């Protein structure tokens, strides 16, 4: 699923790619342009681009990440849209006011002057 919207100030387009198997973590585009009916999106985080032609509620285009792949998009309705899941807590960014603590342990299987037996 690709969610395309205008920035909060109503200006430039932005887009986020969601993969149903990626735990709700979206990948934001690095660039989105719409010139006439030609839409171009770049996903620098995965080295991919999308180019398509907008016509009504659909976009006919190609996603390229190495090999080009035909990818036609259709505007989702309330009945067809799937809910973007919340990412698990372990994947959410740490709060700005967090105060993490770290403990470090060093394990030496033999004395520093002797040669270790190795591990297999």
Backbone as a chain_set.jsonl record, in Angstrom:
{"seq": "XXXXXXXXXXXXXXXXXXXXXXXXXXXXXXXXXXXXXXXXXXXXXXXXXXXXXXXXXXXXXXXXXXXXXXXXXXXXXXXXXXXXXXXXXXXXXXXXXXXXXXXXXXXXXXXXXXXXXXXX", "coords": {"N": [[0.851, -1.164, 0.0], [0.538, 2.206, -0.787], [0.571, 5.289, 0.615], [-0.395, 8.404, -0.285], [-0.09, 11.829, 0.196], [-0.603, 15.36, 0.928], [1.813, 17.594, 2.351], [1.615, 18.855, 5.734], [1.331, 21.652, 5.591], [-0.049, 21.899, 3.285], [1.4, 21.927, 0.996], [3.925, 20.446, -0.703], [3.873, 17.107, -2.141], [3.863, 14.006, -0.373], [4.787, 10.63, 0.348], [4.215, 7.344, 1.643], [5.312, 4.073, 1.833], [3.826, 1.056, 2.628], [4.279, -2.199, 3.734], [2.539, -5.157, 4.058], [3.693, -7.173, 5.538], [5.591, -5.969, 7.128], [5.239, -5.116, 9.764], [3.809, -2.702, 10.166], [5.558, -0.628, 9.834], [6.277, 2.109, 8.038], [7.812, 3.18, 4.955], [9.12, 6.112, 4.084], [8.984, 8.226, 1.202], [11.761, 9.587, -0.612], [11.473, 11.502, -2.458], [8.757, 12.989, -4.219], [7.021, 13.657, -7.114], [4.621, 15.299, -9.142], [3.756, 15.887, -12.293], [1.619, 17.199, -14.386], [-0.086, 14.444, -15.403], [1.819, 12.652, -14.736], [3.407, 10.769, -12.346], [6.063, 10.52, -10.072], [8.041, 8.713, -7.801], [10.541, 8.315, -5.344], [12.232, 5.922, -3.438], [14.59, 6.037, -1.441], [15.52, 4.61, 0.753], [15.23, 1.935, 0.105], [16.275, 1.737, -2.347], [14.616, 2.09, -4.619], [12.352, 3.071, -7.268], [9.313, 4.599, -8.425], [7.26, 5.022, -11.176], [4.497, 6.416, -12.708], [1.292, 6.846, -14.369], [-1.317, 8.962, -13.684], [-4.781, 8.487, -13.614], [-7.893, 9.384, -13.079], [-9.053, 7.59, -10.355], [-6.909, 5.87, -10.267], [-3.545, 4.641, -10.736], [-1.335, 3.823, -13.19], [1.572, 2.085, -13.434], [5.151, 1.519, -12.914], [7.251, -0.131, -10.646], [10.574, 0.061, -9.807], [13.254, -1.731, -8.765], [16.035, -2.751, -9.197], [15.029, -4.979, -11.19], [12.334, -3.971, -13.31], [8.919, -3.809, -12.259], [5.585, -4.255, -12.975], [3.219, -2.246, -11.482], [0.194, -1.414, -10.585], [-1.88, 0.964, -9.134], [-4.761, 1.543, -7.12], [-7.155, 3.766, -5.813], [-8.046, 3.317, -2.482], [-11.106, 2.372, -0.913], [-13.411, 2.873, 1.854], [-14.24, 0.296, 2.297], [-12.289, -1.312, 1.098], [-9.8, -0.561, 2.071], [-7.032, -1.385, 4.15], [-6.25, -1.569, 7.603], [-3.523, 0.134, 8.908], [-1.229, -1.448, 10.859], [-0.204, -0.781, 14.272], [3.212, -0.25, 15.01], [5.202, -2.718, 16.759], [6.043, -2.211, 20.237], [8.764, -2.539, 20.667], [9.877, -1.624, 18.329], [9.289, 1.014, 18.141], [10.364, 4.445, 18.201], [12.681, 5.572, 20.714], [11.559, 7.512, 23.468], [12.145, 11.069, 23.611], [12.774, 12.038, 26.126], [13.809, 9.884, 27.462], [15.845, 7.953, 29.729], [18.192, 6.04, 29.329], [19.961, 3.155, 30.631], [23.011, 1.381, 30.746], [24.607, -1.751, 31.029], [27.692, -3.376, 31.196], [29.453, -6.3, 30.504], [32.395, -8.214, 30.693], [33.674, -11.129, 29.383], [36.046, -13.486, 29.941], [37.382, -16.338, 28.809], [39.78, -17.525, 29.498], [42.911, -16.925, 31.178], [44.591, -13.791, 30.59], [47.259, -14.096, 29.895], [47.511, -16.669, 28.958], [46.935, -19.008, 26.263], [43.786, -19.341, 24.759], [41.386, -22.036, 24.544], [39.692, -21.951, 22.466], [36.642, -22.049, 20.563], [33.907, -23.902, 19.26]], "CA": [[0.0, 0.0, 0.0], [1.255, 3.478, -0.801], [-0.278, 6.388, 1.069], [0.078, 9.664, -0.866], [-0.798, 12.963, 0.792], [0.118, 16.629, 0.895], [2.401, 17.935, 3.633], [0.687, 19.547, 6.629], [1.095, 23.022, 5.149], [-0.794, 21.853, 2.033], [2.322, 22.117, -0.118], [4.486, 19.332, -1.47], [3.373, 15.747, -1.942], [4.7, 13.044, 0.33], [4.22, 9.289, 0.239], [4.769, 6.312, 2.513], [5.065, 2.711, 1.357], [3.599, 0.104, 3.714], [4.243, -3.594, 3.328], [1.699, -5.841, 5.034], [4.513, -8.037, 6.383], [6.652, -5.188, 7.764], [4.845, -4.696, 11.11], [3.292, -1.343, 10.231], [6.618, 0.364, 9.677], [6.232, 2.658, 6.692], [9.038, 3.709, 4.368], [8.796, 7.383, 3.438], [9.682, 8.526, -0.044], [12.751, 10.658, -0.556], [10.986, 12.519, -3.39], [7.506, 12.725, -4.939], [6.674, 14.744, -8.037], [3.472, 15.102, -10.019], [3.768, 16.869, -13.371], [0.484, 16.795, -15.209], [-0.573, 13.158, -14.902], [2.979, 11.799, -14.493], [3.801, 10.691, -10.943], [7.343, 9.865, -9.821], [8.384, 8.592, -6.386], [11.818, 7.656, -5.07], [12.355, 5.321, -2.115], [16.036, 5.881, -1.276], [15.776, 3.604, 1.782], [15.265, 0.586, -0.466], [16.835, 1.824, -3.69], [13.552, 1.836, -5.588], [11.608, 4.199, -7.82], [8.012, 4.28, -9.011], [6.8, 5.988, -12.17], [3.186, 6.03, -13.186], [0.398, 7.832, -14.972], [-2.55, 9.085, -12.908], [-5.997, 8.595, -14.398], [-9.013, 9.226, -12.146], [-8.691, 7.023, -9.055], [-5.902, 4.825, -10.401], [-2.228, 4.985, -11.27], [-0.731, 2.709, -13.916], [2.99, 2.383, -13.415], [6.193, 0.512, -12.742], [8.172, -0.019, -9.527], [11.869, -0.469, -10.224], [14.276, -2.012, -7.746], [16.73, -3.75, -10.004], [14.151, -5.294, -12.32], [11.045, -3.275, -13.277], [7.756, -4.623, -11.939], [4.331, -3.555, -13.206], [2.504, -2.032, -10.218], [-0.931, -0.508, -10.776], [-2.466, 1.348, -7.855], [-6.145, 2.01, -7.149], [-7.537, 4.422, -4.561], [-8.801, 2.438, -1.588], [-12.346, 2.891, -0.326], [-13.568, 2.433, 3.241], [-14.419, -1.15, 2.305], [-11.108, -2.03, 0.624], [-8.576, -0.136, 2.772], [-6.682, -2.166, 5.326], [-5.75, -0.748, 8.7], [-2.079, 0.047, 9.112], [-1.036, -1.829, 12.26], [0.771, -0.05, 15.076], [4.44, -1.033, 15.135], [5.418, -3.212, 18.113], [6.738, -1.269, 21.115], [10.213, -2.695, 20.52], [10.304, -0.941, 17.111], [8.975, 2.44, 18.209], [11.521, 5.237, 18.628], [12.804, 5.854, 22.139], [11.122, 8.875, 23.771], [13.231, 12.044, 23.727], [13.14, 12.241, 27.533], [14.223, 8.604, 28.047], [17.127, 7.953, 30.413], [18.61, 4.634, 29.287], [21.133, 2.727, 31.389], [23.694, 0.279, 30.095], [25.512, -2.551, 31.825], [28.639, -4.039, 30.327], [30.161, -7.418, 31.118], [33.481, -8.768, 29.885], [33.854, -12.543, 29.686], [37.339, -13.981, 29.48], [37.38, -17.77, 29.083], [41.068, -17.947, 30.041], [43.736, -15.816, 31.619], [45.105, -12.999, 29.457], [48.601, -14.532, 29.491], [47.456, -17.999, 28.364], [46.206, -19.125, 25.01], [42.49, -19.959, 24.956], [41.157, -23.317, 23.869], [38.85, -21.713, 21.299], [35.267, -22.514, 20.629], [33.524, -24.503, 17.993]], "C": [[0.899, 1.23, 0.0], [0.254, 4.562, -0.432], [0.338, 7.686, 0.561], [-0.757, 10.79, -0.282], [0.015, 14.233, 0.575], [0.674, 16.896, 2.285], [1.409, 18.774, 4.423], [0.372, 20.968, 6.183], [0.367, 23.084, 3.808], [0.08, 21.98, 0.807], [2.683, 20.853, -0.855], [3.82, 17.995, -1.147], [4.379, 14.942, -1.136], [4.021, 11.689, 0.211], [4.944, 8.351, 1.191], [4.342, 4.962, 1.968], [4.932, 1.803, 2.568], [3.556, -1.291, 3.113], [3.506, -4.354, 4.419], [2.508, -6.737, 5.967], [5.646, -7.3, 7.095], [6.217, -4.546, 9.077], [4.42, -3.237, 11.207], [4.331, -0.248, 10.108], [6.608, 0.849, 8.233], [7.585, 3.175, 6.25], [8.664, 4.964, 3.588], [9.603, 7.55, 2.154], [10.727, 9.601, 0.207], [12.354, 11.786, -1.497], [9.693, 12.046, -4.041], [7.25, 13.921, -5.846], [5.476, 14.324, -8.877], [3.494, 16.238, -11.023], [2.716, 16.445, -14.37], [-0.084, 15.518, -14.629], [0.572, 12.19, -14.604], [3.429, 11.902, -13.033], [5.122, 9.946, -10.832], [7.603, 9.876, -8.318], [9.721, 7.873, -6.275], [11.821, 7.175, -3.631], [13.835, 5.023, -1.888], [16.363, 4.784, -0.271], [15.816, 2.181, 1.261], [15.783, 0.589, -1.902], [15.825, 1.57, -4.785], [12.949, 3.144, -6.088], [10.279, 3.688, -8.344], [7.678, 5.388, -9.986], [5.469, 5.503, -12.711], [2.417, 7.186, -13.769], [-0.925, 7.79, -14.222], [-3.72, 9.263, -13.86], [-7.169, 8.321, -13.466], [-8.531, 8.735, -10.802], [-7.662, 5.908, -9.17], [-4.607, 5.389, -10.972], [-1.686, 3.72, -11.917], [0.751, 2.993, -13.998], [3.883, 1.199, -13.165], [7.045, 0.858, -11.523], [9.476, -0.665, -9.982], [12.798, -0.542, -9.027], [15.113, -3.14, -8.329], [15.908, -4.001, -11.253], [12.848, -4.512, -12.201], [9.89, -4.251, -13.036], [6.509, -3.781, -12.141], [3.581, -3.451, -11.878], [1.435, -0.971, -10.448], [-1.602, -0.285, -9.436], [-3.878, 1.861, -8.058], [-6.474, 2.62, -5.798], [-8.407, 3.471, -3.744], [-10.061, 3.146, -1.097], [-12.389, 2.447, 1.134], [-13.698, 0.912, 3.321], [-13.142, -1.912, 1.931], [-9.818, -1.669, 1.359], [-8.295, -1.057, 3.945], [-6.06, -1.242, 6.354], [-4.25, -0.961, 8.843], [-1.85, -0.292, 10.575], [-0.026, -0.93, 12.962], [2.04, -0.88, 15.153], [4.584, -1.549, 16.568], [6.243, -2.222, 18.932], [8.249, -1.348, 20.932], [10.751, -1.97, 19.277], [10.004, 0.555, 17.121], [10.214, 3.214, 18.665], [11.499, 5.481, 20.139], [12.342, 7.29, 22.405], [12.316, 9.807, 23.983], [13.678, 12.23, 25.171], [13.56, 10.943, 28.236], [15.603, 8.736, 28.684], [17.645, 6.513, 30.455], [19.84, 4.381, 30.15], [21.713, 1.51, 30.682], [24.585, -0.439, 31.097], [26.407, -3.309, 30.862], [29.322, -5.149, 31.11], [31.236, -7.895, 30.156], [33.683, -10.206, 30.323], [35.172, -12.987, 29.084], [37.407, -15.463, 29.816], [38.714, -18.296, 29.621], [41.835, -16.718, 30.474], [44.331, -15.074, 30.438], [46.487, -13.453, 28.992], [48.598, -15.913, 28.819], [46.676, -17.996, 27.07], [44.904, -19.871, 25.276], [42.354, -21.248, 24.165], [40.286, -23.13, 22.623], [37.444, -22.213, 21.524], [34.895, -23.066, 19.266], [32.063, -24.459, 17.777]], "O": [[1.904, 1.275, 0.71], [-0.777, 4.726, -1.085], [1.461, 8.03, 0.93], [-1.986, 10.717, -0.266], [1.153, 14.195, 0.107], [0.086, 16.481, 3.283], [0.474, 19.338, 3.856], [-0.748, 21.44, 6.379], [0.179, 24.165, 3.249], [-0.428, 22.126, -0.305], [1.854, 20.259, -1.545], [3.287, 17.782, -0.058], [5.587, 15.17, -1.211], [2.812, 11.614, -0.003], [6.12, 8.536, 1.503], [3.168, 4.734, 1.679], [5.808, 1.775, 3.433], [2.881, -1.531, 2.111], [3.827, -4.201, 5.598], [2.06, -7.034, 7.074], [6.566, -7.935, 7.61], [6.778, -3.523, 9.468], [4.65, -2.598, 12.233], [4.016, 0.932, 10.261], [6.899, 0.084, 7.314], [8.41, 3.563, 7.077], [7.981, 4.894, 2.566], [10.737, 7.085, 2.039], [10.594, 10.418, 1.118], [12.84, 12.908, -1.357], [9.542, 10.87, -4.373], [7.263, 15.065, -5.392], [5.337, 13.165, -9.267], [3.281, 17.398, -10.673], [2.885, 15.472, -15.104], [-0.523, 15.504, -13.479], [0.329, 11.034, -14.258], [3.783, 12.978, -12.552], [5.292, 8.877, -11.418], [7.417, 10.89, -7.647], [9.996, 6.935, -7.024], [11.462, 7.915, -2.715], [14.288, 3.901, -2.113], [17.373, 4.095, -0.418], [16.382, 1.304, 1.914], [15.736, -0.431, -2.59], [16.135, 0.909, -5.775], [13.025, 4.179, -5.426], [10.13, 2.509, -8.665], [7.8, 6.568, -9.656], [5.322, 4.35, -13.116], [2.825, 8.344, -13.68], [-1.573, 6.748, -14.126], [-3.67, 10.072, -14.786], [-7.42, 7.173, -13.1], [-7.695, 9.377, -10.167], [-7.549, 5.08, -8.266], [-4.579, 6.45, -11.594], [-1.591, 2.675, -11.275], [1.163, 4.009, -14.558], [3.455, 0.044, -13.194], [7.505, 1.991, -11.378], [9.484, -1.791, -10.478], [13.083, 0.461, -8.372], [14.929, -4.313, -8.005], [16.073, -3.313, -12.26], [12.303, -4.397, -11.103], [9.89, -5.372, -13.546], [6.381, -2.709, -11.549], [3.336, -4.465, -11.224], [1.732, 0.222, -10.499], [-1.862, -1.232, -8.693], [-4.165, 2.535, -9.048], [-6.119, 2.065, -4.758], [-9.373, 2.899, -4.249], [-10.071, 4.36, -0.895], [-11.502, 1.729, 1.594], [-13.301, 0.311, 4.32], [-12.935, -3.033, 2.396], [-8.837, -2.408, 1.272], [-9.215, -1.465, 4.654], [-5.42, -0.25, 6.006], [-3.773, -2.095, 8.892], [-2.231, 0.483, 11.452], [0.884, -0.387, 12.336], [1.967, -2.094, 15.343], [4.134, -0.887, 17.503], [7.052, -1.477, 18.377], [8.94, -0.333, 21.03], [11.954, -1.727, 19.181], [10.415, 1.28, 16.216], [11.022, 2.692, 19.433], [10.437, 5.581, 20.752], [12.693, 8.195, 21.648], [13.365, 9.386, 24.472], [14.841, 12.549, 25.419], [13.656, 10.905, 29.462], [16.429, 9.531, 28.236], [17.551, 5.844, 31.484], [20.655, 5.277, 30.37], [20.984, 0.712, 30.093], [25.242, 0.199, 31.919], [25.948, -3.822, 29.842], [29.723, -4.949, 32.257], [31.011, -7.969, 28.948], [33.847, -10.473, 31.513], [35.39, -12.88, 27.877], [37.484, -15.82, 30.992], [38.766, -19.408, 30.147], [41.442, -15.593, 30.166], [44.555, -15.672, 29.386], [46.858, -13.231, 27.839], [49.58, -16.286, 28.178], [45.867, -17.105, 26.81], [44.905, -20.909, 25.937], [43.118, -21.509, 23.235], [40.157, -24.05, 21.814], [37.124, -22.745, 22.587], [35.505, -22.728, 18.251], [31.577, -24.928, 16.748]]}, "num_chains": 1, "name": "protein.A"}
